[in-house]
Amino acid sequence: MDTNNPKICINQCNFGRGVFAKKNIIRGDVILAFAGRIITLEEALRKGEKESNPLQINTTEYIDIEEPGVIVNHSCNPNAGIMNNRVLVALTDIYKDEEILYDYSTTMSENSWTMNCECSSSNCRKIIKDFHYLPTNIKEKYLQLGIVQTFIVREHNEKVKGVYTLKSEMKH
C-alpha cells in the first residue's frame, strides 16, 4: 500500500503489515510524524486492544496513532527512533524495501504494559516492557541517541539525579 509520504510504503511482513522504505533513507532523516487524537490511558483501555493504538507522550497522555505510524513494528535492534515525542527518525541508513522498526520500550512508562517479542534479532529481549526495565547499557544508548520520550527522560533523571539533557532543550 502506498502512502502520501514519499519515503515509505506499507507492505506485508512477518507481523502482518509493516512500514518499509520506498527509497534509501539516510541516518538522521525524518521518516514520519505520528498523528492521531490525544487520549488518556483510561480512554485507550476503554477502546480495547483491537481499537486503540496508543503512543505514550506524557505520563497521562497518549496519541491514538493512525496509519501509517500505527503500522511501524517493534524491534529490539531498531533502525529508527522517536525524537520530540512524535517524530520517527532513521538511526541508521535504511535501504529501499527495508522494514522500518523502533523499540516500543522507548515510549512506555506505565508499570503495567508488556508485549511478547518475536523480532528475532540477536539481542531480542523476548518480553518488551517499560523503558525503566531495559538493561542499563540499552537505556544509556537510547538516552544518548535522544530517542526516549521527554517525560521518560525526566523520570530517569529524577531516579539517577540528572544526567541527560534533552536534545530539544539544548541551546544551539
PERAKA-V999652 format. One record per residue. RES is the residue in one small letter. SS is DSSP state (H for helix, E for strand, C for the rest). OMEGA is omega in degrees with one decimal (* if undefined). D_LAST is the distance of its C-alpha to the last C-alpha in whole Angstrom. Layout:
res = (RES | RES)
ss = (SS | SS)
omega = (OMEGA | OMEGA)
d_last = (D_LAST | D_LAST)
This chain:
res = (m | d | t | n | n | p | k | i | c | i | n | q | c | n | f | g | r | g | v | f | a | k | k | n | i | i | r | g | d | v | i | l | a | f | a | g | r | i | i | t | l | e | e | a | l | r | k | g | e | k | e | s | n | p | l | q | i | n | t | t | e | y | i | d | i | e | e | p | g | v | i | v | n | h | s | c | n | p | n | a | g | i | m | n | n | r | v | l | v | a | l | t | d | i | y | k | d | e | e | i | l | y | d | y | s | t | t | m | s | e | n | s | w | t | m | n | c | e | c | s | s | s | n | c | r | k | i | i | k | d | f | h | y | l | p | t | n | i | k | e | k | y | l | q | l | g | i | v | q | t | f | i | v | r | e | h | n | e | k | v | k | g | v | y | t | l | k | s | e | m | k | h)
ss = (C | E | C | C | C | C | C | E | E | E | E | E | E | C | C | E | E | E | E | E | E | C | C | C | E | C | C | C | C | E | E | E | E | C | C | E | E | E | E | C | H | H | H | H | H | H | H | C | C | C | C | C | C | E | E | E | C | C | C | C | C | E | E | E | E | C | C | C | H | H | H | C | E | E | C | C | C | C | C | E | E | E | E | C | C | C | E | E | E | E | C | C | C | E | C | C | C | C | E | C | E | E | C | H | H | H | H | C | C | C | C | C | C | C | E | E | C | C | C | C | C | C | C | C | C | C | E | E | C | C | H | H | H | C | C | H | H | H | H | H | H | H | H | H | H | C | C | C | C | H | H | H | H | H | H | H | H | H | H | H | C | C | C | C | C | C | H | H | H | C | C | C)
omega = (179.4 | 174.3 | 175.3 | -179.4 | -176.5 | -177.4 | -170.7 | 171.3 | 178.7 | -180.0 | 175.2 | 178.3 | -179.7 | -176.2 | -175.5 | 175.4 | 177.7 | 177.7 | -176.4 | 176.9 | 177.1 | 177.7 | 178.1 | 178.5 | -176.3 | 176.3 | 179.8 | 179.5 | 172.0 | 179.4 | 178.7 | 172.3 | 178.5 | -178.4 | 177.3 | -179.0 | 174.9 | -179.3 | 175.1 | 175.6 | -180.0 | 177.5 | 179.2 | 179.8 | 178.0 | -179.8 | 179.0 | -174.7 | -177.6 | -174.3 | -174.0 | 179.2 | -171.0 | 171.1 | -176.1 | -179.8 | 176.0 | -176.3 | -178.5 | -177.6 | -179.7 | 167.3 | 174.4 | -165.5 | -178.1 | 175.1 | 6.1 | -174.7 | -177.4 | -177.8 | -179.5 | -176.1 | -179.4 | 166.1 | 173.6 | 175.5 | -170.6 | 172.6 | 178.6 | 178.2 | -176.6 | 174.3 | 177.4 | 173.0 | -176.0 | -176.3 | 180.0 | -178.7 | 178.7 | 176.0 | 178.7 | 169.0 | 179.6 | -173.8 | 178.7 | 178.8 | 177.0 | 178.3 | 179.1 | -172.6 | 172.2 | -179.4 | -177.5 | -178.5 | -179.0 | -176.1 | -171.4 | 173.2 | -179.4 | -176.1 | 176.4 | -172.9 | 170.5 | 177.9 | 172.9 | -177.9 | 176.9 | -175.4 | 177.1 | 176.3 | -176.5 | 179.3 | -179.5 | -178.4 | 177.7 | 176.2 | -179.8 | -179.4 | 176.9 | -179.4 | -173.7 | 178.6 | 178.5 | 171.8 | -175.1 | -177.5 | 178.5 | 176.0 | -179.1 | 180.0 | -178.2 | 177.3 | 179.3 | 178.0 | -179.6 | -176.1 | 176.9 | -178.8 | -175.4 | -177.5 | 178.2 | 176.4 | 179.0 | 177.2 | 179.7 | -179.7 | 176.9 | -179.6 | -176.1 | 178.8 | 170.1 | 177.8 | -170.5 | 172.4 | 177.5 | -180.0 | 180.0 | -179.8 | 179.6 | 176.3 | -178.7 | *)
d_last = (40 | 37 | 34 | 33 | 30 | 30 | 29 | 31 | 34 | 36 | 39 | 42 | 41 | 42 | 41 | 42 | 39 | 36 | 33 | 33 | 31 | 33 | 31 | 29 | 26 | 23 | 21 | 18 | 19 | 20 | 23 | 24 | 23 | 26 | 28 | 30 | 32 | 30 | 33 | 34 | 35 | 39 | 38 | 37 | 40 | 43 | 42 | 43 | 41 | 43 | 41 | 38 | 35 | 32 | 29 | 28 | 24 | 25 | 28 | 30 | 29 | 29 | 29 | 32 | 31 | 33 | 34 | 32 | 30 | 33 | 34 | 31 | 33 | 32 | 32 | 32 | 30 | 28 | 26 | 24 | 22 | 21 | 17 | 16 | 20 | 21 | 20 | 22 | 20 | 22 | 22 | 24 | 25 | 28 | 31 | 33 | 35 | 34 | 33 | 30 | 30 | 27 | 28 | 29 | 29 | 25 | 26 | 29 | 29 | 33 | 35 | 38 | 36 | 38 | 38 | 40 | 39 | 40 | 37 | 39 | 37 | 38 | 35 | 37 | 37 | 40 | 38 | 35 | 34 | 31 | 28 | 29 | 32 | 31 | 31 | 29 | 28 | 27 | 25 | 23 | 22 | 21 | 19 | 17 | 17 | 16 | 19 | 20 | 21 | 18 | 22 | 23 | 20 | 21 | 24 | 24 | 22 | 25 | 27 | 26 | 24 | 20 | 19 | 16 | 13 | 13 | 10 | 10 | 9 | 6 | 4 | 0)
